[in-house]
Amino acid sequence: MFIFVVNKNSGKGNTLKVWDEVQLYLQSKKIDYQVLVTGSKEDVLQLRTLIKNVHTKISGVIALGGDGTSQEVINQLVGTEYPFSVIPTGSGNDFARARGVDRNLRREVERIIGGRQEKIDLMKVNNRYCLTVIGLGFDGMVAQVTNQMRFKKWFGSLSYILSVFKVLRTYKPSSVRLTIDGEYIHYDKVWLIAIANYPYYGGGMKICPYATSQDGLVDICIVHGLSRWKLLLLFPSVFKGGHVKQKGVNMIQGREIIVNSDKQLIIHGDGEIIGSTPITITIEKNALNIIS
Ligand SMILES: Nc1ncnc2c1ncn2[C@@H]1O[C@H](COP(=O)(O)OP(=O)(O)OP(=O)(O)O)[C@@H](O)[C@H]1O
């Protein structure tokens, strides 16, 4: 038995259409499933009840949505053995991108149904688990502007790039004190800090190219000390991960990161606003089963 959580509001609004196709395939193969169609984050809480009431073996819980939907679903699955996967129908889809998705829907569903399982690490902030990247400062603001954008549905992953240019015009960098596994580091003029379990965010920006969800560590990218113009020039290199070799970019790894800043910085996790500084981020090894 598979359980599907379908976020009818994700991406360009065609998630229900994709679900219809998936459903046809499941029925043609006589695969047992249940579905929860959700219209808000709060609806995902019904997943627990659904799981409790299923009396056959659950082979997987599959989200149809983007990274925000995935975050909601995995927060219901941590502590269980049920494996998670996603059929990407969101705007950014950075978790799916990192795993490598088959563009052919039928093959993607087949892969999920027959897939092997593996354990991955998750990042934890204030009792909330995040899958891909947590971003602070400039990044937090970009996520906020993107989520408020009326045309996000139309622009898909391009909406993150449009927001970058919008935020770049007015954002002011700040001083940040990082404590990484007990060691203090002070940075001035910090534009952004990205803390990653997977390489991508913002619909394909390879912010931490070497991040892997199976090493018990987060990769941290700190962009600091640059003028607005230099930041703009650095921007194109992030799509291939080339920014990591440039001046003004520091890469560090760690297990526990405490962030303090001279002004309150907005924080996103998987593209969703999850709080503001000061904040502590930890990594939990092997916290989630996924279908790979
Ligand atoms: N299961 C759910 N059902 C309905 N709404 C949800 C669910 N999970 C999250 N949401 C809300 O729906 C919004 C959109 O979902 P999601 O983030 O998955 O799609 P997206 O923003 O298009 O894609 P991405 O995050 O990959 O850019 C989220 O910002 C969140 O507020």
The ligand as an SDF file (V2000), in Angstrom:
LIG
                    3D

 31 33  0  0  0  0  0  0  0  0999 V2000
    0.5380   19.2330    1.7320 N   0  0  0  0  0  0  0  0  0  0  0  0
    0.2450   20.5200    1.4940 C   0  0  0  0  0  0  0  0  0  0  0  0
   -0.9610   20.8330    1.0190 N   0  0  0  0  0  0  0  0  0  0  0  0
   -1.2890   22.0850    0.7360 C   0  0  0  0  0  0  0  0  0  0  0  0
   -0.4490   23.1180    0.8920 N   0  0  0  0  0  0  0  0  0  0  0  0
    0.7630   22.8540    1.3560 C   0  0  0  0  0  0  0  0  0  0  0  0
    1.1850   21.5450    1.6830 C   0  0  0  0  0  0  0  0  0  0  0  0
    2.4460   21.5890    2.0930 N   0  0  0  0  0  0  0  0  0  0  0  0
    2.8000   22.8810    2.0130 C   0  0  0  0  0  0  0  0  0  0  0  0
    1.8010   23.6310    1.5890 N   0  0  0  0  0  0  0  0  0  0  0  0
    1.7620   25.0760    1.2680 C   0  0  0  0  0  0  0  0  0  0  0  0
    1.6980   25.1890   -0.1590 O   0  0  0  0  0  0  0  0  0  0  0  0
    2.7300   26.0630   -0.6320 C   0  0  0  0  0  0  0  0  0  0  0  0
    3.2360   25.5870   -1.9810 C   0  0  0  0  0  0  0  0  0  0  0  0
    3.7510   24.2660   -1.8850 O   0  0  0  0  0  0  0  0  0  0  0  0
    5.2070   23.8710   -2.3710 P   0  0  0  0  0  0  0  0  0  0  0  0
    6.2290   24.6800   -1.6480 O   0  0  0  0  0  0  0  0  0  0  0  0
    5.3390   22.4070   -2.2900 O   0  0  0  0  0  0  0  0  0  0  0  0
    5.1380   24.2640   -3.8790 O   0  0  0  0  0  0  0  0  0  0  0  0
    5.9540   25.3390   -4.6310 P   0  0  0  0  0  0  0  0  0  0  0  0
    6.1850   26.5310   -3.7610 O   0  0  0  0  0  0  0  0  0  0  0  0
    5.2890   25.5360   -5.9310 O   0  0  0  0  0  0  0  0  0  0  0  0
    7.3280   24.5400   -4.9090 O   0  0  0  0  0  0  0  0  0  0  0  0
    8.8360   24.7160   -4.3460 P   0  0  0  0  0  0  0  0  0  0  0  0
    8.7730   24.7750   -2.8450 O   0  0  0  0  0  0  0  0  0  0  0  0
    9.5280   23.4900   -4.8280 O   0  0  0  0  0  0  0  0  0  0  0  0
    9.3300   25.9920   -4.9530 O   0  0  0  0  0  0  0  0  0  0  0  0
    3.7690   26.0450    0.4590 C   0  0  0  0  0  0  0  0  0  0  0  0
    4.4430   27.2750    0.5000 O   0  0  0  0  0  0  0  0  0  0  0  0
    3.0000   25.7810    1.7280 C   0  0  0  0  0  0  0  0  0  0  0  0
    2.6050   26.9780    2.3530 O   0  0  0  0  0  0  0  0  0  0  0  0
  1  2  1  0
  2  3  1  0
  2  7  2  0
  3  4  2  0
  4  5  1  0
  5  6  2  0
  6  7  1  0
  6 10  1  0
  7  8  1  0
  8  9  2  0
  9 10  1  0
 10 11  1  0
 11 12  1  0
 11 30  1  0
 12 13  1  0
 13 14  1  0
 13 28  1  0
 14 15  1  0
 15 16  1  0
 16 17  2  0
 16 18  1  0
 16 19  1  0
 19 20  1  0
 20 21  2  0
 20 22  1  0
 20 23  1  0
 23 24  1  0
 24 25  2  0
 24 26  1  0
 24 27  1  0
 28 29  1  0
 28 30  1  0
 30 31  1  0
M  END
$$$$
